[in-house]
Amino acid sequence: MKKQLDLTLYLILDPLLCGGISGMVNTTKIAVSNGATAVQLRSEHKFSGKDWYYAALALKEALNETPVPLFINDHVDIALAVDADGVHIGQSDLPVDVTRQLIGRDKWLGFSIANRRQLDSVPWHKVDYIGIGPIFPTATKKDAGVALGTEQLIELIELKQCPAVAIGGIDENNVTNVIQTGIDGVAVVSAICGKQDIEQATLSLITQIKKAK
């Protein structure tokens, strides 16, 4: 099925929160069937190359019959090995131009920025979307910077030249305020991963997002 770049509700999977590979696959299936529009495999914990590969392979298969794309965080080799739909990189990863050269033009490329200085240096013609954050304090990314808040987010949104997704501490309690800034979508981890009722958690988020847009 043809994939779509829709950042509305971008699920970032955490293998520890989800309970390993099978847990991530289960979380993905439930979240996507209830409104998640993009999925990214990310691990802030010890995860071997084989783990990355088999997790990516299982997620690719789970998403095959859906329009929802699979992104691999940082690991260009894994993305290419499983023919993922895209890669997401940060400021300390491979440079954007090198990543683009490796993945070609047929895969999507996302790039994280955390402030005005980083946004001003984005090579806009080489990225398909940016991730802006953290918006609020977050415990799911060890090296997350200082929380921006919604006022600074609005300032960055006004300067962006491609679609953008907000990330960092976003949950059902603050997602409406974030969407009302004019951002294209929100990325969440613990707001879905590890929840007892993944279906309800996803539905709550997507309902609020649609109301706020």
C-alpha positions in Angstrom: 0.0 0.0 0.0 1.2 3.5 -0.8 2.6 5.3 2.3 1.6 8.8 3.3 3.7 11.4 5.2 1.1 12.4 7.8 2.6 13.8 11.0 -0.7 14.2 12.9 0.0 11.5 15.5 3.5 10.2 15.3 4.2 7.2 17.5 7.8 6.7 18.7 8.3 3.2 20.1 10.4 2.5 23.2 11.3 -1.2 23.5 11.6 -1.0 27.3 8.2 0.7 27.8 6.5 -1.5 25.2 7.9 -4.8 26.5 10.3 -5.8 23.7 9.8 -6.5 20.1 6.5 -8.3 20.4 5.2 -5.5 22.6 6.2 -2.9 20.1 4.5 -4.7 17.3 1.3 -5.1 19.4 1.4 -1.4 20.4 1.9 -0.4 16.7 -1.0 -2.5 15.5 -3.4 -1.1 18.1 -2.3 2.5 17.8 -2.4 2.5 14.0 -5.8 1.0 13.9 -7.0 3.8 16.2 -5.4 6.8 14.5 -1.6 6.9 14.7 -0.3 8.2 11.4 3.5 7.5 11.6 5.7 5.1 13.5 9.3 5.4 14.5 11.6 2.8 16.1 13.8 4.4 18.7 15.8 3.0 21.6 17.4 4.9 24.4 18.5 1.7 26.0 20.9 -1.2 25.2 19.7 -2.6 21.9 22.0 -4.8 19.8 22.2 -4.5 16.0 20.3 -7.7 15.7 17.6 -6.4 18.0 17.3 -3.3 15.8 17.1 -5.4 12.7 14.5 -7.9 13.9 12.4 -5.2 15.5 12.5 -3.1 12.3 11.6 -6.1 10.2 8.6 -7.1 12.4 7.4 -3.5 12.4 7.7 -3.2 8.6 5.6 -6.3 8.2 3.0 -5.0 10.7 2.6 -1.8 8.7 2.7 -3.4 5.2 -1.0 -3.2 4.6 -1.4 0.3 6.0 -0.6 3.8 4.6 1.4 4.5 7.8 5.2 4.8 7.2 8.0 3.3 9.4 10.9 5.5 10.4 14.1 4.3 11.9 15.8 6.6 14.4 19.5 7.2 13.7 20.4 3.9 12.2 20.6 4.4 8.4 21.9 0.8 8.0 18.9 -0.7 9.6 16.5 1.5 7.6 18.2 0.3 4.4 18.4 -3.3 5.5 14.6 -3.6 6.0 13.7 -1.0 3.3 12.0 1.3 5.9 10.1 4.3 4.6 12.3 6.8 6.2 15.0 7.8 8.7 15.0 10.3 11.5 18.3 11.9 12.7 19.4 14.3 15.4 22.0 17.0 15.7 24.7 14.5 16.7 24.0 11.9 14.1 25.3 11.7 10.5 25.0 15.0 8.7 21.8 15.6 6.8 23.5 15.7 3.4 25.4 12.4 4.0 22.2 10.7 5.3 20.3 11.9 2.2 23.0 10.6 -0.1 22.8 7.2 1.6 19.0 6.8 1.6 18.3 8.5 -1.7 15.3 10.6 -2.6 12.7 7.8 -2.3 12.8 7.7 1.5 11.7 10.4 3.9 14.2 12.2 6.1 13.3 13.8 9.4 15.6 16.0 11.4 15.5 17.2 15.1 16.0 20.8 16.1 15.8 22.3 19.6 16.2 26.0 19.2 16.4 29.0 16.7 20.1 28.5 16.0 19.5 24.9 14.9 16.4 25.8 12.9 18.4 28.5 11.0 20.9 25.9 9.8 18.4 23.3 8.5 19.1 22.4 4.9 15.5 22.6 4.0 15.8 21.2 0.5 17.2 17.9 1.9 14.7 17.2 4.7 11.0 16.2 4.5 10.0 17.3 8.0 11.6 18.5 11.3 11.0 17.5 14.8 10.9 20.4 17.3 11.4 19.8 21.0 11.4 19.0 23.8 8.3 21.1 24.3 7.9 19.9 27.9 10.2 18.1 30.2 10.6 14.4 29.2 12.0 11.3 30.8 12.0 9.2 27.7 15.1 10.8 26.1 18.2 11.0 28.1 19.9 13.9 26.2 16.8 16.0 25.7 17.5 19.7 26.0 15.7 22.4 27.9 11.9 22.4 27.4 10.8 25.1 24.9 7.2 25.6 25.9 4.5 26.5 23.5 5.4 30.2 23.1 8.9 29.4 21.7 7.3 26.6 19.7 5.1 29.2 18.0 8.1 31.3 17.1 9.9 28.4 15.5 6.8 27.3 13.6 6.6 30.7 12.0 10.1 30.3 10.6 10.0 26.7 9.4 10.0 25.8 5.7 8.7 22.3 5.8 6.2 20.2 7.9 7.0 19.9 11.6 6.1 17.6 14.5 6.4 18.7 18.1 7.9 16.2 20.6 8.7 16.0 24.3 6.4 15.5 27.2 3.3 15.6 25.1 0.3 13.7 26.5 -3.5 13.9 26.7 -3.3 16.7 29.2 -1.4 19.2 27.0 -1.9 17.9 23.4 -4.6 20.4 22.7 -2.4 23.4 23.6 0.4 22.1 21.4 -1.8 21.5 18.4 -3.3 25.0 18.8 0.2 26.5 18.1 -0.3 25.5 14.4 2.1 22.6 14.4 1.4 19.8 11.9 1.4 17.1 14.4 2.7 15.7 17.7 5.1 12.8 18.5 4.5 10.8 21.6 6.2 8.0 23.4 4.9 7.3 26.9 1.5 8.7 26.1 0.9 5.5 24.2 3.8 3.1 24.9 3.3 1.1 28.1 -0.3 2.2 28.6 -2.7 -0.4 29.9 -5.3 0.5 27.4 -3.4 1.4 24.2 -6.6 1.8 22.2 -8.1 4.3 24.6 -4.8 6.2 24.9 -4.6 6.6 21.1 -8.2 7.5 20.7 -8.0 10.1 23.4 -5.0 11.8 21.7 -6.4 11.7 18.1 -9.8 13.0 19.2 -8.2 16.0 20.9 -5.9 16.6 18.0 -8.8 16.7 15.5 -10.9 19.0 17.8 -8.0 21.4 18.1 -7.0 21.6 14.5 
